[in-house]
């Protein structure tokens, strides 16, 4: 009887607020069509896919994990995984705290117009396409670029930033941080705006400096948001988009610029090895899922803050 009454109560609440569920319906349909339905295509990771035979008609791979074994037996597998992990960790280590620091500093600006102007300028690069970002990198850091022009004017010799392997990661990470810093800070700015002014008034009355207010009020109160964003970022650590890495890649820096995503693009689309590319992509997604669940469990265990 309790189960039935509970179901009736749920149905009643849904009927009372049916307009909200109607508004939610397009988002659910989009999620089903573009996020869940494509998972059906993961079958080809375990098949020898033939376009003319379709996904279900293609024969199963023998052995079943043949494409995974092929990937791990290639010389490029370890290099691609290592490069992906290094680039992701560097981006996380540099790119995660900077938006938090930027949001904390921006929150200290009391002039509303100045604060909005700085915020708008900071997140404008996020809307630039990857091609434009790589073009800017080339204009600034190529042999005939602005930076080398300044170096030669000061009596130095040209540095081949865009060709030397040791410069790929600094350029990639630096441009990523510059592009996403302002946009990623929005959620932390929103969290700071939600802090009650009473905390600041009490701290000012106690003689707390701005730095002390940041340390004792701002950071502790937005810490749950910081932890949640860190969990999501760690869970996405293996998902490095291929576009910028592929555009920045050349024969000189392939040893550090060949990522899992660029490798999947090459073997999947350029070489039409669909089953093999899907297997590599599935491995990448499984690693991300394991990382997300692990970090979420650790966070829930020690801080009682988790995504799920």
N, C-alpha and C positions, 0 to 999 in steps of 0.2 A: 504493500500500500504506500509505503514511503517513496519507493521508486516511481510509482505512477504519479503520486502527487508532485514529486520533484520534476518529472517530465512535463506535467501540466503547467507547473509554475514557469518552467523554461519557455514552453510554447506560448504562454500568455505574455511573457516579457517580450518575446520576439514579435508577436502580433501587435503589441502596444507601440513598439518602436520599429515597425516594418520599413519606414522611410530610410532609416540609417542602414539597414541591411540591403536595401535596394541600391543605395549609394556604394556599398561595399562590393556589390556583385561584379561590376566591371573589373575591379582590381583582382578579385578571385579568379575571374575568367582569364585575365591576362596571365596570372601566375600559373594557372593550369595549362594554358596553351604554350606559353613560352618558357616555362621553368620545369614543369613536370612531364609534359608530353614528349619533349626531346630526349628524356632519359631512356625512352624506348630504343633510341639509336645506339645506346651503349652495348647492345647485343653484338654489334659488329666487332667489338674488341675481342670477342671469343669466337669469331667466325672468319673465314676467308671470304671477305665480302666481294661480291660481283655485282656491279651496277645493274646489269640486265636481269639478274635473278632476284634482286631486292634483298631486304634485310632478312626476312623469314626464309626466303628461298635459298639463300647462300649457305654453303656447307659449313658445319662446325669445324673449327681449327683442330688439328690433331698434332700434338696434344692440345688440350683446351687452353692452356696458358702459353701457347707458342709465341705469341706476339710480345708478351711480357718478358719471356726468356730471351727473345731476340734483342729486345731493347737493352737488357742488363748485360748481354754478352758483347754489345758494341763498345768500342773504345770511347765514344762520345758521351755515353750515358753518365758516367761518373763526373765528367767535366761539366756537362750541362746541369746536373743536379747541384754540384758544388757552386757553380757560378750563380745559379738561381738563389740558393740559400744565402750566399755572401751578399748579393745585391739586395735581397729582401731584408736581411738583418741590418745592413748599413742604412737602408731607407727607413727601417723602423727605429733604429737607434738615434738617427739624426732627425728624421721627419716627424716622429711622434711627440717628443717634448717641445719642439719649437712652436707649434700651434697653441699649446697650453701656455707657454711663456708669453706669446704674443697676445693671447686673450687676457691674461692677467695684467699685462702692461696697458693694453687698450682700455681695460676697465677702470684704470686709474685716471684716464683723461676725463675731466669734468665738462669740457666744452663739447656740447652735443654735435655741432656741425663739424668740428675738427675730427671727432671720433668717427663719425659716419664717413667722412671723406677718406680717412686712412683705411677704414675697413673696406670701402668700395675699391680703392686702389689695390689693396692686398689680395682680394679674391678675384680681381679681373683676369689675371693670367690663367685661372682655372678653365676659363671658357675658350682659351686658345687651342687650336687643334694641335695634334702631335706633330704634324708636318711643319707647322709654323714654329713650334718649340725647337725642333731639330734644325730648322733653317736659321733660327737665331743663334743656336750653338755654333753652327758652321760659320756664320757671319762674324761672330765674336772670337772664336778660337781656332779657325783655320789658319793655314800658313800665311795668308794675306789678310787675316782678320784684324779686328780692332786691338785685341790684346797683344798679338804679336807685333803690331805696329808700334804700340807703346813700348814693348820690350826692346825692339830694335832702335827706337828713338833714344832710349836710355843707355844704349851701348851694348845691349845683350844680343844673344843669338836667338834665332827663331826656335820655338818649341812646337813640335807637331802634336798638339793636344788631341786632335781628332783621329790620329793614326796610332799613336803609341798606346799599347795595352794598359800601361799603368795609369793613364788618364781617363779611361773609359768609365770606370766606376765613380770617380769624383764628379765627372760631368753629368753622368746619368742621375746620381743621387742628388747632386746640387740642383739640377734643373727640375727634378721631381719635387723637391722641397719648396723651391721658389714658386712652382706652379700651383701646388696644393695647399700651401701654408694658410693663406687667408680663408679659403673655403673650409678646410678642416677645423679652423678655429671657431666657426659659427656655432657649433654645438656647445663648445665650452663657454662662449660668450653668452649663449642662451641660459646655460646653467648659472653663470655668475649674475645675470640679470634677475634670476629667480631668488636670489638671497635676500632675506629681509633686511631693510635698512636699519632695523633696531640693533642688529649685531654691530654695525659700524658705529652707530651713535654711542653705544655702550663702550666700545673700544676707544673711541676718541675721548670720551669722558675719563677713561682710565689712563689717558696719556699715551696710547699705542701709536707708533709711527706707521707710515704707509706700508713699509716692509713687514712690520709685525702684523698688520691687519691682513696682508696677503698670506703670511705664514700661518696665522692662527685662525683666520676666518675663511678666506677664499679657498685655499687648497683643501682643508678638511671637508668643506661643504660640497665641493665639486669632485671629491675623490671617488664616489660611486660612479660618476660619469666617466672619469678617467679610467677606472678599472674596466668598465664595460667596453669602452672603445679599445683598450689594450687587448682584451680578449678577442674582439672581432678582428683586430689587426693581426694578431698572432695566428688566428685561424685562417687568415687569408695570405699567409706569409709566402706560400709557394706560387701564388697567382701573380706573376709578374707579366704584365701585358707585353706582347711581342712587338707592338708597333714601333715604339721609340727605340728599343734595342735593335730591331731589324734595320731601321733607318740609320742608326748610328754605326751599324756593323760594316766592317770592311775586311779585306784580306789580312791586314796588319793586326787587328785586335780581336780576331775570332776566338782566340784561346780564352778570353775573358768575357766576350759578349755573346757567346752561344748559350742561350738559356733554354729551358725546357719548352717554353712557349714558342721561341723562334725555331727550334728543332721540329716541333709538331707542325708548325706552319709549312716548313720546307718539305717534310716527308708526306704530309697530309694533302696539301693543296698543290704544291709544285711537282711532287713525284707521284701523286695519286695513290699513296699507300694508306688507304682510309682505315683499315683494320688496325694496322700498326700504330698510326697516329692516335686513334681513339684509345688504344691500350695505354699509350704513354700519357694521354690526357686524363684517363681514368686513374692511373697511378698517382698523378699529381693531385687530383681531387680527393682521393682516399687519404693521402698524407695530410692535406689541409683539414679534413674532417677529424682525423685522429688528434691533430694538434688543437683544434677548437675544443673538442670534448675534454682533452687532458687539461688544458689551461682553465677551462670553465670549472672543472672538478676541483682543481687546486684552489682557485679563487673562492669557490663556494665553501670549501673546507676551512680556509683560514680567514676569510673576510666576510663570509655570508653574502657576498655579492656575486651574481652570476647572470648569464644571459638566459639560461633555462634551468 
